[in-house]
């Protein structure tokens, strides 16, 4: 396995924390806690790899990189319509009572750096049968909730 950058988690109240929270909300608000954690870990795994094509070693840039997280496609902001879910995601990312971050727990995705939602992808991309164009370059890791998680094959991690 290649060396990771190990970028610290964004601090509560920072713009990066808000963007991370909104990305998890946009991608996984209908998932259980494990599904939300899984999306958080995909973001961290990309940040820690520090690849320019994913936005480098920066949470905000990774989340907002064009074409990477569907919830940000053609949007400058994500409108929060369920404040209770949004608050729970904030506490999932960092719980001030325990002072623990989501990243203090084990990665439920086994180091995934990609995911997709097959039922939505079949609807949005019927010509490909819902298969993302990046799928051949990745190894399947696991299913969590409605999402399938993958890791870039070693030969493509450049």
Buried (B, 14 or more C-beta within 10 A) or exposed (E): EEEBEEBEBBEBEEEBBBBBBBBBBBBBBEBEBEBBBBBBBBBBBBBBBBBEEBBBBBBBBBBBBEEBBBBBEEEEEBEBEEEEBBEBBBBBBBBEEEEEBBBEEEBBBBBBBBBBBBEEBEEEBEEEEBBBEEBEBBEEBBEBBBBBBBBBEEEEEE
